[in-house]
């Protein structure tokens, strides 16, 4: 857990500025030359705030194309069986559902294998996949260190493993990795661009992280780096929470924190599920004036944004990722390389009330992504 560097210094400086402002007002009256007015002008003119607003404008635009354009060009075999190993949270289940939709288009059967997000349950799921002997295994959320023994056996059996949203690298059994460590840092940049823009580079932020998912570390690190770059002198605290807090005491944790840190203006969550129940708990506790943004938004968080209980969400490319995985397997099953899918840059989008696409369910970023993928598969 990180702390707020220079907190005492900032308090002292704030006190000095306040006294100076009062003396100036007494001598000259309130004019545009007061320190307060100068501070606002400085923030408005700061390069950091300008850069944050430019980034936010870019990330707020809805993408229109999928990240691959090369047709498969061959007849894709049907009757393939795929095991999809879940990671223990809803976002992985959503990814599996979207993959199943793509697989159905190709005539493939998908078996969902649940886990509780613990190493033991993940290993057990991979053991089941070994017994199933599927044509491929798809999973999300955990690095190979958790299931290295099973991965080696799958590689020996010639069964490709496709990963996403995992702290890992391609090779030694993993044939494809999307939204890996080098890809997800942009999510932290997107969140930082919103916080800095929304606050006018005057934020005091707490970042709640879920360290059990190591793939979220690049998001946290990039958020901190861009926040520091764009919001000079702004306070930032990081709070680590366990996966068991989801759906249980997470709202109480947040309420307790903001009550003991009343100067906090912005709350950021490394995963949208951490925010479930929080806006209501804050309202019930009488805590107001806090602005909330989440990484990996979902239907619940989009409803919060629509009703004004929350403010921003990084919309993950789950639909596009799932169909890209199916595209990669289609190429694999036709004797082709998956390189085009590995090199693909998946879209992302920062959602606010101004560009909210839907609230009742998770939505694709590329509106007609299915038709675009089916065209590559020769299904249109």
C-alpha positions as CSV (number, residue, x, y, z in Angstrom):
1,X,0.0,0.0,0.0
2,X,1.4,3.4,-0.9
3,X,1.0,6.6,1.1
4,X,0.6,10.2,0.3
5,X,4.0,11.8,0.0
6,X,4.3,15.4,1.1
7,X,0.9,15.5,2.8
8,X,2.1,17.6,5.7
9,X,4.0,20.0,3.4
10,X,0.9,20.5,1.2
11,X,-1.2,21.3,4.3
12,X,1.3,23.9,5.4
13,X,1.4,25.4,1.9
14,X,-2.4,25.5,1.8
15,X,-2.5,27.3,5.1
16,X,0.0,29.9,3.9
17,X,-1.9,30.5,0.6
18,X,-5.1,30.9,2.5
19,X,-3.7,33.5,4.9
20,X,-2.0,35.4,2.0
21,X,-5.3,35.4,0.1
22,X,-7.2,36.8,3.0
23,X,-4.6,39.6,3.5
24,X,-4.8,40.5,-0.2
25,X,-8.6,40.6,-0.1
26,X,-8.6,42.9,2.9
27,X,-6.1,45.3,1.3
28,X,-7.4,45.4,-2.3
29,X,-10.8,43.6,-2.5
30,X,-11.5,40.5,-4.6
31,X,-10.0,40.9,-8.1
32,X,-8.6,38.6,-10.8
33,X,-5.1,39.1,-9.4
34,X,-5.8,37.1,-6.2
35,X,-3.7,34.0,-5.6
36,X,-6.9,31.9,-5.9
37,X,-7.5,33.3,-9.4
38,X,-3.9,32.8,-10.3
39,X,-4.1,29.2,-9.2
40,X,-7.1,28.5,-11.4
41,X,-5.5,30.2,-14.4
42,X,-2.3,28.1,-13.8
43,X,-4.2,24.9,-13.7
44,X,-6.2,25.8,-16.8
45,X,-3.0,26.6,-18.7
46,X,-0.9,23.7,-17.4
47,X,0.6,21.4,-20.0
48,X,-0.5,18.4,-17.9
49,X,-4.1,19.4,-17.9
50,X,-4.0,20.1,-21.7
51,X,-2.4,16.7,-22.3
52,X,-5.0,15.0,-20.1
53,X,-7.9,16.6,-22.0
54,X,-6.4,15.7,-25.3
55,X,-6.0,12.1,-24.2
56,X,-9.6,12.0,-22.9
57,X,-11.0,13.4,-26.2
58,X,-9.2,10.6,-28.0
59,X,-10.3,7.8,-25.7
60,X,-13.9,9.0,-25.7
61,X,-14.4,8.3,-29.4
62,X,-16.2,5.1,-30.3
63,X,-14.0,2.8,-32.5
64,X,-15.6,1.7,-35.8
65,X,-13.4,-1.2,-37.1
66,X,-12.1,-4.5,-35.7
67,X,-8.3,-4.9,-35.4
68,X,-7.9,-7.5,-38.1
69,X,-8.7,-7.2,-41.8
70,X,-7.1,-10.3,-43.4
71,X,-9.7,-13.0,-44.4
72,X,-9.1,-16.6,-43.2
73,X,-9.4,-17.6,-46.8
74,X,-10.1,-21.3,-46.2
75,X,-13.0,-23.4,-45.2
76,X,-13.1,-23.4,-41.4
77,X,-13.8,-26.9,-40.0
78,X,-16.8,-27.3,-37.7
79,X,-17.3,-29.8,-34.9
80,X,-14.5,-28.5,-32.8
81,X,-14.6,-28.7,-29.0
82,X,-13.2,-25.8,-26.9
83,X,-12.8,-25.7,-23.1
84,X,-13.1,-22.2,-21.7
85,X,-11.7,-21.9,-18.1
86,X,-13.3,-19.1,-16.1
87,X,-11.3,-16.9,-13.7
88,X,-13.9,-16.5,-10.9
89,X,-15.3,-13.0,-11.6
90,X,-18.2,-11.9,-13.9
91,X,-16.0,-10.2,-16.5
92,X,-14.5,-13.5,-17.4
93,X,-17.9,-15.1,-17.6
94,X,-18.9,-12.3,-20.0
95,X,-15.8,-13.0,-22.1
96,X,-16.7,-16.7,-22.2
97,X,-20.3,-15.9,-23.3
98,X,-19.1,-13.7,-26.1
99,X,-16.6,-16.4,-27.2
100,X,-19.4,-18.9,-27.2
101,X,-21.4,-16.7,-29.5
102,X,-18.5,-16.6,-32.0
103,X,-17.9,-20.4,-31.7
104,X,-21.6,-21.1,-32.4
105,X,-21.2,-19.2,-35.7
106,X,-18.5,-21.6,-36.6
107,X,-20.2,-24.8,-35.4
108,X,-18.0,-25.3,-32.4
109,X,-19.0,-26.6,-29.0
110,X,-17.8,-24.7,-25.9
111,X,-17.5,-26.2,-22.4
112,X,-17.3,-23.7,-19.6
113,X,-15.2,-24.8,-16.6
114,X,-15.7,-22.7,-13.5
115,X,-13.1,-21.7,-10.9
116,X,-13.2,-19.7,-7.7
117,X,-10.2,-17.6,-8.7
118,X,-7.8,-19.6,-6.4
119,X,-4.7,-21.3,-7.6
120,X,-6.0,-24.7,-6.5
121,X,-9.3,-24.3,-8.4
122,X,-7.5,-23.0,-11.5
123,X,-5.2,-26.0,-11.5
124,X,-8.2,-28.3,-11.0
125,X,-9.9,-26.7,-14.0
126,X,-6.8,-27.3,-16.2
127,X,-6.7,-30.9,-15.0
128,X,-10.3,-31.3,-16.2
129,X,-9.3,-29.8,-19.6
130,X,-6.5,-32.5,-19.8
131,X,-9.1,-35.2,-19.3
132,X,-11.5,-33.6,-21.8
133,X,-8.9,-33.5,-24.5
134,X,-10.5,-30.6,-26.4
135,X,-9.2,-29.1,-29.6
136,X,-8.2,-26.0,-27.7
137,X,-8.3,-24.3,-24.3
138,X,-9.2,-20.7,-23.8
139,X,-8.8,-18.9,-20.4
140,X,-8.3,-15.5,-18.9
141,X,-6.9,-13.8,-15.8
142,X,-4.0,-16.0,-14.5
143,X,-0.3,-16.4,-15.4
144,X,1.2,-19.7,-16.4
145,X,2.9,-20.0,-13.0
146,X,-0.4,-21.0,-11.5
147,X,-1.0,-23.9,-13.9
148,X,2.5,-24.6,-15.3
149,X,2.4,-28.3,-14.8
150,X,-0.9,-28.7,-16.7
151,X,0.2,-26.3,-19.4
152,X,3.2,-28.4,-20.2
153,X,1.0,-31.5,-20.6
154,X,-1.4,-29.6,-22.9
155,X,1.6,-28.6,-25.0
156,X,2.8,-32.1,-25.2
157,X,-0.7,-33.2,-26.3
158,X,-0.7,-30.6,-29.0
159,X,-3.6,-28.7,-27.5
160,X,-3.2,-24.9,-28.0
161,X,-3.9,-22.6,-25.1
162,X,-5.2,-19.1,-25.8
163,X,-5.0,-16.5,-23.0
164,X,-6.2,-13.0,-22.5
165,X,-6.0,-10.4,-19.7
166,X,-3.2,-12.3,-18.1
167,X,0.3,-11.3,-16.8
168,X,2.2,-13.6,-19.2
169,X,4.0,-14.0,-22.6
170,X,3.4,-16.0,-25.7
171,X,5.3,-19.3,-26.0
172,X,5.8,-22.6,-24.3
173,X,2.2,-23.7,-24.7
174,X,0.5,-20.4,-24.9
175,X,-0.2,-19.8,-28.5
176,X,-2.0,-16.4,-28.2
177,X,-2.2,-13.7,-25.6
178,X,-4.4,-10.6,-25.9
179,X,-4.6,-7.8,-23.4
180,X,-1.3,-8.8,-21.9
181,X,1.0,-6.7,-19.7
182,X,2.2,-4.6,-22.7
183,X,-1.4,-3.9,-23.8
184,X,-3.3,-3.0,-20.7
185,X,-1.3,0.0,-19.4
186,X,-3.3,2.2,-21.7
187,X,-6.3,1.5,-19.4
188,X,-4.6,3.3,-16.6
189,X,-3.8,6.2,-18.9
190,X,-7.4,6.4,-19.9
191,X,-8.5,6.6,-16.2
192,X,-5.9,9.2,-15.4
193,X,-6.9,11.4,-18.3
194,X,-10.5,11.4,-16.9
195,X,-9.5,12.1,-13.3
196,X,-7.2,14.9,-14.2
197,X,-9.6,16.5,-16.7
198,X,-12.6,16.2,-14.4
199,X,-10.7,17.8,-11.5
200,X,-9.0,20.5,-13.5
201,X,-5.7,19.0,-12.3
202,X,-6.7,19.6,-8.7
203,X,-7.5,16.0,-7.7
204,X,-7.1,14.1,-4.4
205,X,-7.4,10.5,-5.4
206,X,-7.6,7.0,-3.8
207,X,-7.0,4.0,-6.1
208,X,-8.5,0.7,-4.9
209,X,-6.6,-2.2,-6.4
210,X,-7.1,-6.0,-6.7
211,X,-3.6,-7.4,-6.6
212,X,-4.6,-11.0,-6.9
213,X,-5.0,-10.3,-10.6
214,X,-1.4,-9.4,-11.5
215,X,-2.5,-8.3,-15.0
216,X,-4.0,-5.2,-13.2
217,X,-0.5,-4.0,-12.0
218,X,0.4,-2.3,-15.4
219,X,-3.0,-0.5,-15.2
220,X,-2.2,0.8,-11.7
221,X,1.4,1.7,-12.5
222,X,0.5,3.6,-15.7
223,X,-2.4,5.4,-13.9
224,X,0.1,6.5,-11.2
225,X,2.7,7.6,-13.7
226,X,0.3,9.6,-15.9
227,X,-1.5,11.1,-12.9
228,X,1.8,12.3,-11.5
229,X,2.8,13.7,-14.9
230,X,-0.5,15.5,-15.6
231,X,-1.5,16.5,-12.1
232,X,1.6,17.8,-10.4
233,X,1.2,18.0,-6.7
234,X,-2.1,16.0,-6.6
235,X,-2.4,13.5,-3.8
236,X,-2.7,9.8,-4.6
237,X,-3.2,6.9,-2.3
238,X,-3.4,3.2,-3.2
239,X,-5.4,0.6,-1.2
240,X,-5.1,-3.1,-1.9
241,X,-8.2,-5.2,-1.3
242,X,-8.7,-9.0,-1.4
243,X,-10.9,-10.8,-4.0
244,X,-13.2,-11.8,-1.1
245,X,-14.3,-8.2,-0.7
246,X,-16.2,-8.3,-3.9
247,X,-19.9,-8.7,-3.2
248,X,-19.3,-8.5,0.5
249,X,-17.6,-5.7,2.5
250,X,-16.2,-3.6,-0.3
251,X,-18.8,-0.8,0.2
252,X,-18.0,-0.6,3.9
253,X,-14.2,-0.5,3.1
254,X,-14.7,2.5,0.8
255,X,-17.1,4.4,3.2
256,X,-14.6,3.8,6.1
257,X,-11.7,5.1,4.0
258,X,-13.4,8.3,2.7
259,X,-14.7,9.2,6.2
260,X,-11.1,9.0,7.5
261,X,-9.8,10.9,4.4
262,X,-12.4,13.6,3.8
263,X,-10.2,15.6,1.4
264,X,-10.5,12.8,-1.2
265,X,-12.2,14.0,-4.3
266,X,-11.9,11.0,-6.7
267,X,-12.2,7.3,-6.2
268,X,-10.8,4.9,-8.8
269,X,-11.3,1.1,-8.9
270,X,-9.0,-1.3,-10.8
271,X,-12.0,-3.5,-11.6
272,X,-15.6,-2.4,-12.0
273,X,-16.8,-5.1,-9.7
274,X,-15.2,-3.4,-6.8
275,X,-17.6,-0.5,-7.2
276,X,-20.8,-2.6,-7.0
277,X,-22.8,-1.3,-4.0
278,X,-20.4,1.6,-3.3
279,X,-22.4,4.5,-4.6
280,X,-25.4,3.5,-2.6
281,X,-23.3,2.9,0.5
282,X,-21.8,6.4,0.1
283,X,-25.2,8.0,-0.3
284,X,-26.6,6.1,2.7
285,X,-23.6,7.2,4.8
286,X,-24.2,10.9,3.8
287,X,-20.9,11.1,1.9
288,X,-21.2,13.4,-1.1
289,X,-19.0,15.2,-3.6
290,X,-16.9,12.1,-4.5
291,X,-16.3,11.3,-8.2
292,X,-16.0,7.6,-9.2
293,X,-14.3,5.9,-12.2
294,X,-13.7,2.2,-12.8
295,X,-11.5,0.0,-14.9
296,X,-13.4,-2.7,-16.9
297,X,-16.9,-1.3,-16.7
298,X,-20.0,-3.5,-16.7
299,X,-23.8,-3.1,-16.9
300,X,-24.0,-2.2,-13.3
301,X,-21.4,0.5,-13.5
302,X,-23.0,1.9,-16.7
303,X,-26.3,2.1,-14.9
304,X,-24.5,4.0,-12.1
305,X,-23.2,6.5,-14.7
306,X,-26.6,6.9,-16.3
307,X,-28.2,7.7,-12.9
308,X,-25.4,10.0,-11.8
309,X,-24.1,7.8,-9.0
310,X,-20.8,7.2,-10.8
311,X,-18.9,9.1,-13.4
312,X,-16.6,7.1,-15.7
313,X,-15.6,3.6,-16.8
314,X,-13.0,2.1,-19.0
315,X,-15.0,-0.1,-21.4
316,X,-13.0,-3.3,-22.0
317,X,-13.0,-4.8,-25.4
318,X,-14.5,-8.1,-24.2
319,X,-16.7,-8.7,-27.3
320,X,-13.9,-8.0,-29.7
321,X,-11.3,-10.0,-27.7
322,X,-13.6,-13.1,-27.6
323,X,-14.2,-13.0,-31.4
324,X,-10.5,-12.3,-32.0
325,X,-9.8,-15.5,-30.1
326,X,-12.2,-17.4,-32.3
327,X,-10.6,-15.8,-35.3
328,X,-7.2,-17.0,-34.2
329,X,-8.4,-20.6,-33.7
330,X,-10.1,-20.5,-37.1
331,X,-6.7,-19.7,-38.6
332,X,-5.0,-22.4,-36.5
333,X,-7.6,-25.1,-37.5
334,X,-6.9,-24.2,-41.1
335,X,-3.2,-24.6,-40.8
336,X,-2.4,-20.9,-40.6
337,X,-0.4,-18.7,-38.2
338,X,-2.1,-16.7,-35.4
339,X,0.3,-13.8,-35.9
340,X,-2.3,-11.5,-37.4
341,X,-4.4,-11.9,-34.2
342,X,-1.4,-11.6,-31.9
343,X,-0.3,-8.3,-33.5
344,X,-3.8,-6.9,-33.5
345,X,-4.3,-3.8,-31.3
346,X,-7.7,-4.1,-29.7
347,X,-9.9,-1.1,-29.2
348,X,-10.7,0.6,-25.9
349,X,-13.0,3.4,-24.9
350,X,-13.6,5.7,-21.9
351,X,-17.3,5.9,-21.1
352,X,-19.0,8.9,-19.4
353,X,-22.6,10.0,-19.4
354,X,-21.9,12.0,-22.5
355,X,-21.0,9.0,-24.7
356,X,-22.8,6.2,-22.8
357,X,-23.8,3.5,-25.4
358,X,-26.1,1.2,-23.3
359,X,-26.9,0.5,-19.6
360,X,-28.8,-2.8,-19.5
361,X,-25.9,-5.0,-20.6
362,X,-22.2,-4.9,-21.6
363,X,-21.8,-3.6,-25.1
364,X,-19.4,-3.9,-27.9
365,X,-17.1,-1.0,-28.7
366,X,-17.3,-1.7,-32.5
367,X,-21.0,-1.7,-33.2
368,X,-21.0,-4.2,-36.1
369,X,-18.0,-6.2,-35.0
370,X,-19.8,-9.5,-35.6
371,X,-20.5,-8.8,-39.2
372,X,-16.9,-7.7,-39.7
373,X,-15.6,-10.9,-38.2
374,X,-18.0,-13.1,-40.2
375,X,-16.9,-11.4,-43.4
376,X,-13.3,-12.6,-42.6
377,X,-14.7,-16.1,-42.0
378,X,-16.6,-16.2,-45.3
379,X,-20.0,-16.4,-43.5
380,X,-21.6,-13.3,-45.0
